[in-house]
Amino acid sequence: MIESVFYNVGIYCRLYLDDGNVGESGSIQTQKIILDKYFKDNNLSIVDIY
């Protein structure tokens, strides 16, 4: 019997200087979307975003 293991993780999103300093960066939003899908597909649970 294979047991599913879930891990709690924090993710770190990096702001690129090319995005400027106005509001939340599009690159940050894109990183969150990609990482959220990856974590859901790999039994990982996001507990915090840095």
mmCIF file of the N, C-alpha and C atoms, coordinates in Angstrom:
data_MODEL
# 
_entry.id   MODEL 
# 
loop_
_atom_site.group_PDB 
_atom_site.id 
_atom_site.type_symbol 
_atom_site.label_atom_id 
_atom_site.label_alt_id 
_atom_site.label_comp_id 
_atom_site.label_asym_id 
_atom_site.label_entity_id 
_atom_site.label_seq_id 
_atom_site.pdbx_PDB_ins_code 
_atom_site.Cartn_x 
_atom_site.Cartn_y 
_atom_site.Cartn_z 
_atom_site.occupancy 
_atom_site.B_iso_or_equiv 
_atom_site.pdbx_formal_charge 
_atom_site.auth_seq_id 
_atom_site.auth_comp_id 
_atom_site.auth_asym_id 
_atom_site.auth_atom_id 
_atom_site.pdbx_PDB_model_num 
ATOM 1   N N  . MET A 1 1  ? 0.850  -1.184 0.000   1.00 0.00 ? 1  MET A N  1 
ATOM 2   C CA . MET A 1 1  ? 0.000  0.000  0.000   1.00 0.00 ? 1  MET A CA 1 
ATOM 3   C C  . MET A 1 1  ? 0.893  1.245  0.000   1.00 0.00 ? 1  MET A C  1 
ATOM 4   N N  . ILE A 1 2  ? 0.678  2.128  -0.960  1.00 0.00 ? 2  ILE A N  1 
ATOM 5   C CA . ILE A 1 2  ? 1.450  3.365  -1.058  1.00 0.00 ? 2  ILE A CA 1 
ATOM 6   C C  . ILE A 1 2  ? 0.698  4.458  -0.308  1.00 0.00 ? 2  ILE A C  1 
ATOM 7   N N  . GLU A 1 3  ? 1.402  5.094  0.599   1.00 0.00 ? 3  GLU A N  1 
ATOM 8   C CA . GLU A 1 3  ? 0.814  6.154  1.412   1.00 0.00 ? 3  GLU A CA 1 
ATOM 9   C C  . GLU A 1 3  ? 1.171  7.512  0.820   1.00 0.00 ? 3  GLU A C  1 
ATOM 10  N N  . SER A 1 4  ? 0.175  8.390  0.668   1.00 0.00 ? 4  SER A N  1 
ATOM 11  C CA . SER A 1 4  ? 0.430  9.737  0.177   1.00 0.00 ? 4  SER A CA 1 
ATOM 12  C C  . SER A 1 4  ? 1.013  10.589 1.289   1.00 0.00 ? 4  SER A C  1 
ATOM 13  N N  . VAL A 1 5  ? 2.045  11.325 0.972   1.00 0.00 ? 5  VAL A N  1 
ATOM 14  C CA . VAL A 1 5  ? 2.681  12.214 1.933   1.00 0.00 ? 5  VAL A CA 1 
ATOM 15  C C  . VAL A 1 5  ? 2.498  13.643 1.442   1.00 0.00 ? 5  VAL A C  1 
ATOM 16  N N  . PHE A 1 6  ? 2.034  14.507 2.321   1.00 0.00 ? 6  PHE A N  1 
ATOM 17  C CA . PHE A 1 6  ? 1.878  15.914 1.989   1.00 0.00 ? 6  PHE A CA 1 
ATOM 18  C C  . PHE A 1 6  ? 2.906  16.718 2.769   1.00 0.00 ? 6  PHE A C  1 
ATOM 19  N N  . TYR A 1 7  ? 3.508  17.683 2.111   1.00 0.00 ? 7  TYR A N  1 
ATOM 20  C CA . TYR A 1 7  ? 4.503  18.544 2.737   1.00 0.00 ? 7  TYR A CA 1 
ATOM 21  C C  . TYR A 1 7  ? 3.968  19.970 2.794   1.00 0.00 ? 7  TYR A C  1 
ATOM 22  N N  . ASN A 1 8  ? 4.253  20.669 3.881   1.00 0.00 ? 8  ASN A N  1 
ATOM 23  C CA . ASN A 1 8  ? 3.944  22.087 4.012   1.00 0.00 ? 8  ASN A CA 1 
ATOM 24  C C  . ASN A 1 8  ? 5.195  22.868 3.621   1.00 0.00 ? 8  ASN A C  1 
ATOM 25  N N  . VAL A 1 9  ? 5.028  23.827 2.714   1.00 0.00 ? 9  VAL A N  1 
ATOM 26  C CA . VAL A 1 9  ? 6.180  24.577 2.205   1.00 0.00 ? 9  VAL A CA 1 
ATOM 27  C C  . VAL A 1 9  ? 5.879  26.067 2.153   1.00 0.00 ? 9  VAL A C  1 
ATOM 28  N N  . GLY A 1 10 ? 6.925  26.851 2.167   1.00 0.00 ? 10 GLY A N  1 
ATOM 29  C CA . GLY A 1 10 ? 6.841  28.283 1.913   1.00 0.00 ? 10 GLY A CA 1 
ATOM 30  C C  . GLY A 1 10 ? 7.475  28.544 0.563   1.00 0.00 ? 10 GLY A C  1 
ATOM 31  N N  . ILE A 1 11 ? 6.936  29.506 -0.174  1.00 0.00 ? 11 ILE A N  1 
ATOM 32  C CA . ILE A 1 11 ? 7.534  29.830 -1.470  1.00 0.00 ? 11 ILE A CA 1 
ATOM 33  C C  . ILE A 1 11 ? 8.093  31.241 -1.433  1.00 0.00 ? 11 ILE A C  1 
ATOM 34  N N  . TYR A 1 12 ? 9.105  31.452 -2.246  1.00 0.00 ? 12 TYR A N  1 
ATOM 35  C CA . TYR A 1 12 ? 9.746  32.758 -2.341  1.00 0.00 ? 12 TYR A CA 1 
ATOM 36  C C  . TYR A 1 12 ? 9.611  33.241 -3.773  1.00 0.00 ? 12 TYR A C  1 
ATOM 37  N N  . CYS A 1 13 ? 8.948  34.371 -3.950  1.00 0.00 ? 13 CYS A N  1 
ATOM 38  C CA . CYS A 1 13 ? 8.797  34.970 -5.274  1.00 0.00 ? 13 CYS A CA 1 
ATOM 39  C C  . CYS A 1 13 ? 9.713  36.194 -5.348  1.00 0.00 ? 13 CYS A C  1 
ATOM 40  N N  . ARG A 1 14 ? 10.393 36.311 -6.465  1.00 0.00 ? 14 ARG A N  1 
ATOM 41  C CA . ARG A 1 14 ? 11.368 37.383 -6.619  1.00 0.00 ? 14 ARG A CA 1 
ATOM 42  C C  . ARG A 1 14 ? 10.813 38.450 -7.545  1.00 0.00 ? 14 ARG A C  1 
ATOM 43  N N  . LEU A 1 15 ? 10.917 39.701 -7.122  1.00 0.00 ? 15 LEU A N  1 
ATOM 44  C CA . LEU A 1 15 ? 10.511 40.846 -7.926  1.00 0.00 ? 15 LEU A CA 1 
ATOM 45  C C  . LEU A 1 15 ? 11.650 41.227 -8.863  1.00 0.00 ? 15 LEU A C  1 
ATOM 46  N N  . TYR A 1 16 ? 11.365 41.287 -10.139 1.00 0.00 ? 16 TYR A N  1 
ATOM 47  C CA . TYR A 1 16 ? 12.380 41.671 -11.115 1.00 0.00 ? 16 TYR A CA 1 
ATOM 48  C C  . TYR A 1 16 ? 12.394 43.183 -11.264 1.00 0.00 ? 16 TYR A C  1 
ATOM 49  N N  . LEU A 1 17 ? 13.570 43.760 -11.349 1.00 0.00 ? 17 LEU A N  1 
ATOM 50  C CA . LEU A 1 17 ? 13.714 45.214 -11.446 1.00 0.00 ? 17 LEU A CA 1 
ATOM 51  C C  . LEU A 1 17 ? 13.046 45.778 -12.690 1.00 0.00 ? 17 LEU A C  1 
ATOM 52  N N  . ASP A 1 18 ? 12.968 45.015 -13.753 1.00 0.00 ? 18 ASP A N  1 
ATOM 53  C CA . ASP A 1 18 ? 12.345 45.484 -14.993 1.00 0.00 ? 18 ASP A CA 1 
ATOM 54  C C  . ASP A 1 18 ? 10.857 45.760 -14.826 1.00 0.00 ? 18 ASP A C  1 
ATOM 55  N N  . ASP A 1 19 ? 10.256 45.232 -13.763 1.00 0.00 ? 19 ASP A N  1 
ATOM 56  C CA . ASP A 1 19 ? 8.824  45.412 -13.548 1.00 0.00 ? 19 ASP A CA 1 
ATOM 57  C C  . ASP A 1 19 ? 8.479  46.764 -12.929 1.00 0.00 ? 19 ASP A C  1 
ATOM 58  N N  . GLY A 1 20 ? 9.459  47.502 -12.474 1.00 0.00 ? 20 GLY A N  1 
ATOM 59  C CA . GLY A 1 20 ? 9.195  48.788 -11.860 1.00 0.00 ? 20 GLY A CA 1 
ATOM 60  C C  . GLY A 1 20 ? 8.736  48.642 -10.422 1.00 0.00 ? 20 GLY A C  1 
ATOM 61  N N  . ASN A 1 21 ? 8.285  49.740 -9.828  1.00 0.00 ? 21 ASN A N  1 
ATOM 62  C CA . ASN A 1 21 ? 7.919  49.746 -8.412  1.00 0.00 ? 21 ASN A CA 1 
ATOM 63  C C  . ASN A 1 21 ? 6.442  50.000 -8.163  1.00 0.00 ? 21 ASN A C  1 
ATOM 64  N N  . VAL A 1 22 ? 5.588  49.793 -9.156  1.00 0.00 ? 22 VAL A N  1 
ATOM 65  C CA . VAL A 1 22 ? 4.173  50.116 -9.006  1.00 0.00 ? 22 VAL A CA 1 
ATOM 66  C C  . VAL A 1 22 ? 3.370  48.853 -8.714  1.00 0.00 ? 22 VAL A C  1 
ATOM 67  N N  . GLY A 1 23 ? 2.762  48.772 -7.522  1.00 0.00 ? 23 GLY A N  1 
ATOM 68  C CA . GLY A 1 23 ? 1.881  47.659 -7.183  1.00 0.00 ? 23 GLY A CA 1 
ATOM 69  C C  . GLY A 1 23 ? 2.571  46.308 -7.220  1.00 0.00 ? 23 GLY A C  1 
ATOM 70  N N  . GLU A 1 24 ? 1.752  45.256 -7.157  1.00 0.00 ? 24 GLU A N  1 
ATOM 71  C CA . GLU A 1 24 ? 2.300  43.904 -7.218  1.00 0.00 ? 24 GLU A CA 1 
ATOM 72  C C  . GLU A 1 24 ? 2.650  43.590 -8.668  1.00 0.00 ? 24 GLU A C  1 
ATOM 73  N N  . SER A 1 25 ? 3.826  43.126 -8.864  1.00 0.00 ? 25 SER A N  1 
ATOM 74  C CA . SER A 1 25 ? 4.363  42.863 -10.190 1.00 0.00 ? 25 SER A CA 1 
ATOM 75  C C  . SER A 1 25 ? 3.619  41.749 -10.902 1.00 0.00 ? 25 SER A C  1 
ATOM 76  N N  . GLY A 1 26 ? 3.503  41.874 -12.223 1.00 0.00 ? 26 GLY A N  1 
ATOM 77  C CA . GLY A 1 26 ? 2.944  40.802 -13.032 1.00 0.00 ? 26 GLY A CA 1 
ATOM 78  C C  . GLY A 1 26 ? 3.788  39.551 -12.925 1.00 0.00 ? 26 GLY A C  1 
ATOM 79  N N  . SER A 1 27 ? 5.101  39.723 -12.782 1.00 0.00 ? 27 SER A N  1 
ATOM 80  C CA . SER A 1 27 ? 5.968  38.547 -12.670 1.00 0.00 ? 27 SER A CA 1 
ATOM 81  C C  . SER A 1 27 ? 5.723  37.827 -11.349 1.00 0.00 ? 27 SER A C  1 
ATOM 82  N N  . ILE A 1 28 ? 5.412  38.556 -10.293 1.00 0.00 ? 28 ILE A N  1 
ATOM 83  C CA . ILE A 1 28 ? 5.100  37.947 -9.000  1.00 0.00 ? 28 ILE A CA 1 
ATOM 84  C C  . ILE A 1 28 ? 3.812  37.136 -9.129  1.00 0.00 ? 28 ILE A C  1 
ATOM 85  N N  . GLN A 1 29 ? 2.810  37.712 -9.745  1.00 0.00 ? 29 GLN A N  1 
ATOM 86  C CA . GLN A 1 29 ? 1.536  37.005 -9.928  1.00 0.00 ? 29 GLN A CA 1 
ATOM 87  C C  . GLN A 1 29 ? 1.737  35.741 -10.753 1.00 0.00 ? 29 GLN A C  1 
ATOM 88  N N  . THR A 1 30 ? 2.524  35.830 -11.812 1.00 0.00 ? 30 THR A N  1 
ATOM 89  C CA . THR A 1 30 ? 2.791  34.668 -12.659 1.00 0.00 ? 30 THR A CA 1 
ATOM 90  C C  . THR A 1 30 ? 3.526  33.585 -11.881 1.00 0.00 ? 30 THR A C  1 
ATOM 91  N N  . GLN A 1 31 ? 4.508  33.976 -11.082 1.00 0.00 ? 31 GLN A N  1 
ATOM 92  C CA . GLN A 1 31 ? 5.247  33.013 -10.273 1.00 0.00 ? 31 GLN A CA 1 
ATOM 93  C C  . GLN A 1 31 ? 4.314  32.288 -9.302  1.00 0.00 ? 31 GLN A C  1 
ATOM 94  N N  . LYS A 1 32 ? 3.418  33.026 -8.662  1.00 0.00 ? 32 LYS A N  1 
ATOM 95  C CA . LYS A 1 32 ? 2.476  32.427 -7.714  1.00 0.00 ? 32 LYS A CA 1 
ATOM 96  C C  . LYS A 1 32 ? 1.581  31.403 -8.408  1.00 0.00 ? 32 LYS A C  1 
ATOM 97  N N  . ILE A 1 33 ? 1.090  31.728 -9.606  1.00 0.00 ? 33 ILE A N  1 
ATOM 98  C CA . ILE A 1 33 ? 0.215  30.821 -10.348 1.00 0.00 ? 33 ILE A CA 1 
ATOM 99  C C  . ILE A 1 33 ? 0.956  29.543 -10.730 1.00 0.00 ? 33 ILE A C  1 
ATOM 100 N N  . ILE A 1 34 ? 2.169  29.684 -11.254 1.00 0.00 ? 34 ILE A N  1 
ATOM 101 C CA . ILE A 1 34 ? 2.961  28.520 -11.664 1.00 0.00 ? 34 ILE A CA 1 
ATOM 102 C C  . ILE A 1 34 ? 3.308  27.651 -10.466 1.00 0.00 ? 34 ILE A C  1 
ATOM 103 N N  . LEU A 1 35 ? 3.757  28.276 -9.374  1.00 0.00 ? 35 LEU A N  1 
ATOM 104 C CA . LEU A 1 35 ? 4.134  27.513 -8.183  1.00 0.00 ? 35 LEU A CA 1 
ATOM 105 C C  . LEU A 1 35 ? 2.931  26.849 -7.528  1.00 0.00 ? 35 LEU A C  1 
ATOM 106 N N  . ASP A 1 36 ? 1.793  27.534 -7.504  1.00 0.00 ? 36 ASP A N  1 
ATOM 107 C CA . ASP A 1 36 ? 0.589  26.954 -6.914  1.00 0.00 ? 36 ASP A CA 1 
ATOM 108 C C  . ASP A 1 36 ? 0.198  25.669 -7.652  1.00 0.00 ? 36 ASP A C  1 
ATOM 109 N N  . LYS A 1 37 ? 0.215  25.717 -8.980  1.00 0.00 ? 37 LYS A N  1 
ATOM 110 C CA . LYS A 1 37 ? -0.115 24.517 -9.762  1.00 0.00 ? 37 LYS A CA 1 
ATOM 111 C C  . LYS A 1 37 ? 0.907  23.415 -9.519  1.00 0.00 ? 37 LYS A C  1 
ATOM 112 N N  . TYR A 1 38 ? 2.184  23.752 -9.518  1.00 0.00 ? 38 TYR A N  1 
ATOM 113 C CA . TYR A 1 38 ? 3.226  22.749 -9.291  1.00 0.00 ? 38 TYR A CA 1 
ATOM 114 C C  . TYR A 1 38 ? 3.049  22.078 -7.934  1.00 0.00 ? 38 TYR A C  1 
ATOM 115 N N  . PHE A 1 39 ? 2.800  22.872 -6.900  1.00 0.00 ? 39 PHE A N  1 
ATOM 116 C CA . PHE A 1 39 ? 2.664  22.320 -5.556  1.00 0.00 ? 39 PHE A CA 1 
ATOM 117 C C  . PHE A 1 39 ? 1.435  21.426 -5.433  1.00 0.00 ? 39 PHE A C  1 
ATOM 118 N N  . LYS A 1 40 ? 0.325  21.837 -6.020  1.00 0.00 ? 40 LYS A N  1 
ATOM 119 C CA . LYS A 1 40 ? -0.881 21.009 -5.982  1.00 0.00 ? 40 LYS A CA 1 
ATOM 120 C C  . LYS A 1 40 ? -0.656 19.681 -6.704  1.00 0.00 ? 40 LYS A C  1 
ATOM 121 N N  . ASP A 1 41 ? 0.082  19.721 -7.811  1.00 0.00 ? 41 ASP A N  1 
ATOM 122 C CA . ASP A 1 41 ? 0.356  18.509 -8.589  1.00 0.00 ? 41 ASP A CA 1 
ATOM 123 C C  . ASP A 1 41 ? 1.337  17.570 -7.891  1.00 0.00 ? 41 ASP A C  1 
ATOM 124 N N  . ASN A 1 42 ? 2.072  18.078 -6.886  1.00 0.00 ? 42 ASN A N  1 
ATOM 125 C CA . ASN A 1 42 ? 3.134  17.297 -6.255  1.00 0.00 ? 42 ASN A CA 1 
ATOM 126 C C  . ASN A 1 42 ? 2.954  17.123 -4.747  1.00 0.00 ? 42 ASN A C  1 
ATOM 127 N N  . ASN A 1 43 ? 1.701  17.150 -4.285  1.00 0.00 ? 43 ASN A N  1 
ATOM 128 C CA . ASN A 1 43 ? 1.373  16.914 -2.868  1.00 0.00 ? 43 ASN A CA 1 
ATOM 129 C C  . ASN A 1 43 ? 2.094  17.865 -1.919  1.00 0.00 ? 43 ASN A C  1 
ATOM 130 N N  . LEU A 1 44 ? 2.185  19.124 -2.304  1.00 0.00 ? 44 LEU A N  1 
ATOM 131 C CA . LEU A 1 44 ? 2.804  20.149 -1.463  1.00 0.00 ? 44 LEU A CA 1 
ATOM 132 C C  . LEU A 1 44 ? 1.745  21.180 -1.100  1.00 0.00 ? 44 LEU A C  1 
ATOM 133 N N  . SER A 1 45 ? 1.783  21.666 0.124   1.00 0.00 ? 45 SER A N  1 
ATOM 134 C CA . SER A 1 45 ? 0.814  22.648 0.595   1.00 0.00 ? 45 SER A CA 1 
ATOM 135 C C  . SER A 1 45 ? 1.535  23.945 0.933   1.00 0.00 ? 45 SER A C  1 
ATOM 136 N N  . ILE A 1 46 ? 1.124  25.034 0.305   1.00 0.00 ? 46 ILE A N  1 
ATOM 137 C CA . ILE A 1 46 ? 1.743  26.344 0.539   1.00 0.00 ? 46 ILE A CA 1 
ATOM 138 C C  . ILE A 1 46 ? 1.240  26.901 1.880   1.00 0.00 ? 46 ILE A C  1 
ATOM 139 N N  . VAL A 1 47 ? 2.169  27.159 2.802   1.00 0.00 ? 47 VAL A N  1 
ATOM 140 C CA . VAL A 1 47 ? 1.785  27.730 4.083   1.00 0.00 ? 47 VAL A CA 1 
ATOM 141 C C  . VAL A 1 47 ? 2.103  29.216 4.174   1.00 0.00 ? 47 VAL A C  1 
ATOM 142 N N  . ASP A 1 48 ? 3.030  29.680 3.331   1.00 0.00 ? 48 ASP A N  1 
ATOM 143 C CA . ASP A 1 48 ? 3.364  31.110 3.329   1.00 0.00 ? 48 ASP A CA 1 
ATOM 144 C C  . ASP A 1 48 ? 4.052  31.474 2.026   1.00 0.00 ? 48 ASP A C  1 
ATOM 145 N N  . ILE A 1 49 ? 3.914  32.736 1.630   1.00 0.00 ? 49 ILE A N  1 
ATOM 146 C CA . ILE A 1 49 ? 4.565  33.253 0.432   1.00 0.00 ? 49 ILE A CA 1 
ATOM 147 C C  . ILE A 1 49 ? 5.445  34.415 0.849   1.00 0.00 ? 49 ILE A C  1 
ATOM 148 N N  . TYR A 1 50 ? 6.682  34.353 0.439   1.00 0.00 ? 50 TYR A N  1 
ATOM 149 C CA . TYR A 1 50 ? 7.649  35.400 0.788   1.00 0.00 ? 50 TYR A CA 1 
ATOM 150 C C  . TYR A 1 50 ? 8.073  36.156 -0.436  1.00 0.00 ? 50 TYR A C  1 
# 
